[in-house]
Amino acid sequence: MPPAGKLSDEQIADFSEWIRMGAPDPRGDEGPAPVNKGIDFAQARKFWAFQPVKRWPSSSIDGFILAKLEENLAPAARLINGP
């Protein structure tokens, strides 16, 4: 909280000197390293969610797996008047 009254001239001089010094943290702790907030868009475009959709199955093994899945799975019934 701010003080109730005006700061003394000595306190104002101390603050002025501290600001001239670059306002260093008087605790001396370096603290955490600064975080680089830059974004590497070329690298970000490699993220899986930004890749184009690929057709599946794309290999014979995928076809084999899909065939086995289709033996036991059926599509859900289509809703005629549903949402």
N, C-alpha and C positions, 0 to 999 in steps of 0.2 A: 504494500500500500504506500502511496506517496506520503511524505511527511506532512504534519499538520501545518507547519509554517514554511517560510522561505528558507532555502538552503543558505548556509553561510558562504562568504566569499571564498574561504579556504576550501570548502567542499566543492564549490563551483570550479575552482582552479584545479582541484584534483580530477574532477570529471573531464575538464577540458584537456588536461595532460593525457589522461587515459585514452580519450578519443584520438588525440594526435598520434598516440602510439599504435593506433589501429584497433583499439578496444580489445586487447588480448584477454583471454579467459584467465582470471586471477588464480583459479584453482590449479593451473599447471597441467591438467590432464589433457592429453591430446584428443581424446574422444574418438569416436568412430571415423573411419576414413570417409571422405566425401563420396557420394554415390554419383556415378556418371549417368546422367539422365538422357544422354544421346541415344537415338534409336538407329540401329543398323538395319535399314529397310531391306537391303539385299539378303541379309541373313534371316530376317523375319519372314520373307516370302517363302522360305524353305520349310516353314512350319507345316505340319501335315494338314491342318484345317484349311490352308490356303492353296492346296494342290488341286488340280483339276480332277474331277471324278473319273475313275477308271472303270472300264467294263469288267464284269466278273462273270464267269471264270476266265482267267487269262492264261492258264496253263492246264495241261492234262490232269495234274494233281488236283487243281481247283475244281475241274469238271467232275472228277471222281468223288470228291467231298460233297459237292452240290448234289450229285445223284443220290448219294447215301442219305443226305439230309431230306431230300424230296421223297424218299421212301416212307419216312415216318412223319413228315410234316405236310400240312395242307394249308392253303390260304384261308384267312378268316372269311366268314360269310359277308357278302357285300350288303351294306345298309341301304335300303331303297329310299326310305324317308328320314334317314338319320342326319346328324349334323354335318 
